[in-house]
Every structure is written in structure tokens, then in C-alpha cells.
Amino acid sequence: MKALVLMMAAATFAVSANHGSHDHHDSAGHAAHEHGHGQLNLVLDSNLLLLELSAPAADLIGFEHAPKNDDEKARMAQAMARLKQAETLFVLAPGAGCTLAQQEIKAGHDEHDHDDDHHHDEADDHADVAASYSFTCTQPDALKGMRVNLFSHYPSLSKLTVQGLIPGGQLAGELTPSNPTLEW
């Protein structure tokens, strides 16, 4: 039941956040793909913390196309393995007792069949990586923020736009390599 509430809250927040946004969007209404700029959404509801990260594959993997050779396959595997280390990417207050319950990571180009006869224009071949992490916290009241270590692992990532729903309201901000800490 709590997972359903969490998903509904995240969907509601995403709709309301996008409704008033003045950012550039593509024809489908999504935020424009901008290298160096990622999006981090979070919802804290009762003892559940949900984090959703979206960033250009160029910043997290080093390229945006499907891996074409062994070197690129290795680089992609390394990037995906790093993204699976949620506790090192997002440092939560130890007193909150948060443990990773679930995670899912997808590279945008994985969703397409590249063995088809379609030829894609390189300028339009932008792929994002999406990752979602669900934590269960035994003392959620002790969770008053987090440090985001993505910038040290992915140096071409220069900013993260943050939106969130927390007890008592919404939060929004921007994280950068010189300001990687989010507080609420």
C-alpha cells in the first residue's frame, strides 16, 4: 500500500512540476536532453525514500549509442556497476537507518533494437540513463538531507536539478560539484 502511495505522490509531483516549468521541452513534453545536466527526483513517505535519477548517457557512460566494441561494452558495464552502488552515490544520515530495498537501472539505448533496418541521424541519437532506488529507513525523522557523490564518479556531470516531496511539503534545488549536499 505504501508503495502505491509513493508512486502516486511521485507521479502527481512530476505532473505539477512539469506543468509550470519554463524549461525547453521536446515534442513529447519531456525536459530537453542537455549534456552535463541530470535530474534527481525524490519522495520521502513514512519510512520509504524513493530516488529517481536521469542523466545523459554521455555523462554516465561516456557515449550515447549502443556499445559497438569490447572497449565500449566494458565501459558500459563499469558505468552500470557503479550506478548499482547506491550507498556510495547517495550518502544518507547513518542515524536514519536506511537500507537499499530495490533498484533499477536502464540505459536509453537498451530499449531499441539496433539490428533493424532503420538508420538514425546522429544528432537525434540522444540517450539517457534512468536509475531508481528505493530505501527503507528505520528512523526516517533523522533523515534531513543527503550528500550526492555522483559528481566525483562522473566528472562531466556538472549539475543536478532536484525536485522532491518530503513530509511537510516540496523541495527544489540544484546540486553541483561544489554544492553536492541537499538538505531539508
C-alpha positions as CSV (number, residue, x, y, z in Angstrom):
1,M,0.0,0.0,0.0
2,K,2.8,2.4,0.9
3,A,4.5,1.7,-2.4
4,L,1.3,2.7,-4.2
5,V,1.1,6.0,-2.2
6,L,4.7,6.7,-3.0
7,M,4.3,6.1,-6.8
8,M,1.1,8.2,-6.8
9,A,2.9,11.0,-5.0
10,A,5.8,10.9,-7.4
11,A,3.5,10.9,-10.4
12,T,1.5,13.8,-9.0
13,F,4.6,15.8,-8.2
14,A,6.1,15.2,-11.7
15,V,2.9,16.4,-13.4
16,S,2.6,19.5,-11.2
17,A,6.4,20.3,-11.6
18,N,6.3,19.9,-15.4
19,H,3.1,22.0,-15.7
20,G,4.7,25.2,-14.5
21,S,8.1,24.7,-16.0
22,H,9.6,27.1,-18.4
23,D,12.4,24.8,-19.5
24,H,12.9,23.7,-23.1
25,H,10.9,20.6,-23.8
26,D,10.8,18.2,-26.7
27,S,7.7,17.4,-28.7
28,A,6.7,14.7,-26.2
29,G,6.8,17.2,-23.3
30,H,9.9,15.8,-21.7
31,A,12.7,18.0,-20.4
32,A,15.3,18.7,-23.1
33,H,18.4,16.5,-23.3
34,E,21.3,18.6,-22.0
35,H,24.8,17.1,-21.6
36,G,26.2,17.7,-18.1
37,H,22.8,18.2,-16.6
38,G,20.8,15.5,-14.8
39,Q,17.5,15.3,-12.9
40,L,17.1,13.8,-9.4
41,N,13.6,13.3,-8.1
42,L,12.9,12.1,-4.5
43,V,9.9,11.2,-2.4
44,L,10.1,10.6,1.3
45,D,6.9,9.0,2.7
46,S,6.8,7.5,6.1
47,N,9.8,5.1,6.1
48,L,10.3,4.9,2.4
49,L,12.7,7.0,0.3
50,L,12.5,6.8,-3.4
51,L,15.2,8.4,-5.6
52,E,14.9,8.7,-9.4
53,L,18.0,9.8,-11.4
54,S,18.0,10.6,-15.1
55,A,21.1,11.9,-16.9
56,P,22.6,11.8,-20.4
57,A,24.4,8.5,-21.2
58,A,27.3,10.6,-22.4
59,D,27.9,11.8,-18.8
60,L,27.3,8.5,-17.1
61,I,28.7,6.0,-19.6
62,G,30.9,8.2,-21.9
63,F,28.8,7.7,-25.1
64,E,25.1,7.6,-26.1
65,H,25.0,4.8,-28.6
66,A,24.7,1.1,-28.0
67,P,28.1,-0.4,-27.3
68,K,29.9,-1.2,-30.6
69,N,33.0,-3.0,-29.4
70,D,34.6,-4.7,-26.4
71,D,36.0,-1.5,-25.0
72,E,32.6,0.2,-25.1
73,K,30.9,-2.9,-23.6
74,A,33.4,-2.8,-20.8
75,R,32.9,1.0,-20.2
76,M,29.2,0.4,-20.1
77,A,29.4,-2.5,-17.7
78,Q,31.6,-0.4,-15.4
79,A,29.2,2.5,-15.5
80,M,26.2,0.3,-14.8
81,A,28.1,-1.4,-11.9
82,R,28.9,2.0,-10.4
83,L,25.2,3.0,-10.6
84,K,24.3,-0.2,-8.7
85,Q,26.3,1.1,-5.7
86,A,23.6,3.3,-4.5
87,E,25.0,3.7,-0.9
88,T,28.2,5.2,-2.3
89,L,26.3,7.6,-4.7
90,F,23.8,8.8,-2.2
91,V,25.1,9.2,1.4
92,L,22.2,9.2,3.8
93,A,22.4,10.1,7.6
94,P,23.6,6.9,9.3
95,G,21.1,7.6,12.2
96,A,18.2,7.2,9.7
97,G,18.9,3.5,9.3
98,C,18.2,3.5,5.6
99,T,18.9,0.3,3.6
100,L,18.5,-0.2,-0.1
101,A,15.4,-2.3,-0.8
102,Q,15.3,-2.1,-4.6
103,Q,17.0,-0.6,-7.6
104,E,16.5,-0.5,-11.4
105,I,18.9,1.0,-13.9
106,K,18.2,1.4,-17.6
107,A,20.3,2.9,-20.4
108,G,18.0,4.5,-23.0
109,H,19.6,2.8,-26.0
110,D,18.9,-0.6,-24.5
111,E,15.3,-0.1,-25.3
112,H,15.8,0.0,-29.0
113,D,16.6,-2.8,-31.4
114,H,19.7,-1.7,-33.3
115,D,19.7,-4.7,-35.6
116,D,16.8,-3.3,-37.6
117,D,17.0,-1.5,-41.0
118,H,16.4,2.0,-39.6
119,H,19.2,4.5,-39.8
120,H,19.2,7.1,-37.1
121,D,20.5,10.7,-37.5
122,E,23.4,11.1,-35.1
123,A,22.1,14.5,-34.0
124,D,18.9,12.8,-32.8
125,D,20.5,9.9,-31.1
126,H,20.5,11.1,-27.6
127,A,20.2,8.5,-24.8
128,D,19.6,9.0,-21.1
129,V,20.3,6.6,-18.3
130,A,17.5,6.3,-15.8
131,A,18.0,4.8,-12.3
132,S,15.6,4.4,-9.5
133,Y,16.4,3.5,-5.9
134,S,14.1,2.6,-3.1
135,F,15.3,2.7,0.5
136,T,13.6,1.7,3.7
137,C,14.5,3.8,6.7
138,T,14.1,2.7,10.4
139,Q,14.4,6.3,11.7
140,P,13.1,8.5,8.8
141,D,12.9,11.5,11.1
142,A,16.7,11.5,11.3
143,L,16.9,11.9,7.5
144,K,17.3,15.6,7.0
145,G,19.2,15.6,3.7
146,M,21.8,13.7,1.8
147,R,25.1,14.1,0.0
148,V,25.1,13.2,-3.7
149,N,28.5,11.8,-4.8
150,L,27.7,11.5,-8.5
151,F,29.9,14.4,-9.4
152,S,33.1,12.7,-8.2
153,H,32.2,9.5,-10.1
154,Y,31.0,11.2,-13.3
155,P,33.2,14.4,-13.9
156,S,31.3,15.6,-17.0
157,L,28.1,15.8,-14.9
158,S,28.0,19.5,-13.8
159,K,24.6,19.9,-12.3
160,L,21.6,18.0,-11.0
161,T,18.2,19.6,-10.8
162,V,16.4,18.3,-7.8
163,Q,12.6,18.0,-7.1
164,G,11.1,16.3,-4.2
165,L,8.2,15.6,-1.9
166,I,9.0,15.3,1.8
167,P,6.9,15.4,4.9
168,G,5.7,18.9,5.2
169,G,6.0,19.9,1.5
170,Q,8.0,20.1,-1.6
171,L,11.7,20.8,-2.2
172,A,13.5,22.0,-5.3
173,G,17.1,22.9,-5.9
174,E,20.2,22.4,-7.9
175,L,23.3,20.4,-6.9
176,T,26.7,21.0,-8.4
177,P,30.2,19.6,-7.8
178,S,30.9,22.4,-5.4
179,N,27.5,22.0,-3.7
180,P,26.6,18.3,-3.6
181,T,24.6,18.3,-0.4
182,L,20.8,18.5,-0.3
183,E,19.2,19.5,3.0
184,W,15.6,19.6,4.1
